Each structure stands twice: as structure tokens, then as C-alpha cells.
């Protein structure tokens, strides 16, 4: 059970890494006045919230503090 | 070519991460190589080198820690950053212990990654500046083809400058490969005879019976085959300098004749009666202890004293290690130019290896090693691995620790003894312990083999 959980968390974090990474890259490369900035920012914020959820869930299930 | 970008190797089994890091690192000035597994990473490292590797800890075949260990063992100059989606204190400690530069948790903080990569980038730029400065310094440190900034070498250059105008005979002593001929040439070039001839003869390379005719010349018909009269080196070098290399190998009979020429300036050709006057400066060189040789009667004492009026001794390389970086820079510049490559110099780990090698063959050996390295490498910096491959005989395996500064270089004789012991043990094993058979295989008599076994403590 613990292993399945670890693998799941690891793979999820990889996915979040991609979502957050690309949105950060896009924000970096977009001109400051690009109207699509706020859209990308929404993706990034949602990604961060989802990542926080995942971390909380993981901590609750394994009953210990994880980073 | 002047601005090749350092390479970042990214290792992760998630292709999305590879593409992401690729784009990110390109932006801050890295070329990126990617590997989808630990195995692939190790293969890629075999093929080319990376300045830094970003490695996922959890991978199916070879895990990140293993990749870290192997990278550090193969190339101590490659920084390794581990990343993981599941950080734990234990693995973090383990990673740092094995020389990881840092440990990032996923999804990683791009600012942190950027900071790390910028650090690597700056380090390389600093190294480049340092090596270029050393290469420029070489010109100021050069004297007559020799390079040195150690006290011993600066003093030698100074002595050469002061003696060069006056000296008539000189003896240059020093181990093989220290550059005795360069000292002789510098004496010639810094003196009033600079634009006269400088002739060289290696006393050990000429057959005893031919030496006299080579050096003093011979008349027509002096011996069988002497079809024409021929002037010797003394006459040819008249007004200039004659360099007698390996004077310690000169047979006693020739020594007497040489002494006479030096003292009187009169040369008599072999088979001739009349003598000719010559004005030749004689510089002799040897790697033997002529004082001891003359005390024991193997070298004429009077010749020794005549030659050693001015004695210049050249320090072995291991006693002037501070010159190694500049000599390295000079040779790298020379061979990189010759091979048309843009090699700047060693990485820090490779430099440490050069600094601590035993150098029994002195500067000549260093020169040969750098030549081999320059043939091998195509990069701007050459690594520990390439240096190790070119140093002969190979020293003991380098410590994968990031600062492997051995306090004592492995001695040459010790290495030889080890090699001998291993070889004999192998042959004995092959001969099923039969010493007679082993002796035949080794080309030794049985008694010689027993003596060796005793000496190596194998009996």
C-alpha cells in the first residue's frame, strides 16, 4: 500500500512539475502586456493548489509530514 | 568556437520533464542532452561529457543514487543535482555524501535550479579566464624554451644569464627529461656566440670506435672506410658551442682526448699529425652523479673538474610542482595549435592529478602526457579521465571524493613492484604453481625466479 502511494505521489508530482514548469516558462516569455497572461496564470495557480492538495492528502494518509 | 556552451545532462523517465528542463536550460546558456533512464545516462556520459547532470532519484532500471556514484567516479568535475518527488532525509544525506551538488524536491523551484546552473556556468567562465591568464603568463615566464616561476628555475635562469657571456666549459646536471639541452642552448643563445653554431652529440648514441672520428675528425685513409678526410664536430663548431649530451657514458679513452682539446684548444684528427686550433665552448650534460663516478674511477677526475668549473643543476619536476600549471599551459597551447583544436586546459580535478603525479620522466614526460591528452580530447577542458588514460603507468584509482588531494604521490618503484608481483602471481597460477614452468614462461632462470619471489615476499 505504502509503495503504491509513493509511486502515485511521485508520478503526480511529475505531472504537476510539467504543468507548473511550462506555465512558468510561458509567463517568462510572454510580453508583460500580453492579454493571455492571466489565462496562463490561472493554470499555474490551479496547478499549485492541486499540488498543495496532493501534499496534504499524502501527509494525511501516511500520517507524517512530507514535503 | 570561442564560446561553446556547457552541457547539462537531464535524466528522468518522464519525457515531459526532459522537454521542460531542456527548454529552461537552453534559455540560460546550456546545451542539453537528455536520457530517459539511468542506463541511457551512463551510456551518454561515455560518449561525451557534461558539466552538470540533473538526475531523477527514482527510475526503473538504474536509480539516481547509482547514477550519481557512477558519474562522480567517472568524472569528478561533473556536478550532479538530484531531484525527487519524494524527498527523504536519508536519501538527501546519502546524495550529499556521494558528492551531489544539491538535492531538489519536485516539482522543483525554477529559481533555485536557475541559481545552481548559473553557479556552474560562472565556475566554468572563471576557469576559462584563469587558464587564459596562465597561458598569457607563460610568455613572461619563458626563458630559452624553458618555463618556470619556481625559485629554483628563476635562479637557474639568472645564473645562465650571468655566466653566458664568460663561460668556456659548463656541466649541466639533472635527471632525464629535465631539459638539460635547453639549458645548454640558453647558455649559447644568451652569450656572445648566439649567432654561431650550436652542435650536439649524444655520447651514448655513438659507437665507441666512431666517437673519436665524429668529434675530432679523421684524415683520408685513417681507417678502413675513411675514404675522404672529414672534419670533426670540434672543427665544425669552431666559434660556437658543442653540446656533449650524456657525457657520463663517454669511454675513458675518449675522455682523455676530450680533456686535451678542452685544455689546449688543439684538435688532432684521427690518423693526422698536425693539430688545428679551435675556439669552442663545451657544454656537457649528464644525469649521473659524476662526482661519485670519478671518485670510483669510472670517470676521469681531471675532466670532471675541468667541466664542472660551472655546474648548473636542473631540479626534477616533482621538486618544483608550482611550475606544472604553467608548463601545462605552454604545452597545451603548443599542441592545441598543432592539432588545430581549441583546448584551454585541465578541469580542476585533472589539474590536481597533474600536480600530484610522480613525474619520474620530468618535463619531457609531462610534455608527452599533454600531447597525448591533446590528441584525445576535443573539448575545451580535458578531464581527470583523459588525464588518467594518458598518464603512464596508471596511478592508483582516483578517489571519487570531490577533493582528492593525496598527500603523497605513489612512488614509481612501488608501482613497478606491484605490477611485477601481479604478473608473477598470474603466471604462477597459470602454471599451476609449478615454478620451473613459470620461470620458462617468464623468461627467467629458476634461481632468478626464486630470488624474485623472495624479494616480493611471495614465498
Interface residues (C-beta under 8 A of the other chain):
Chain A: X6 X9 X10 X11 X12 X13 X14 X15 X16 X17 X18 X20 X21 X22 X24 X25 X28 X51 X66 X67
Chain B: X12 X14 X16 X17 X20 X21 X23 X24 X27 X58 X84 X85 X86 X87 X105 X106 X107 X108 X110
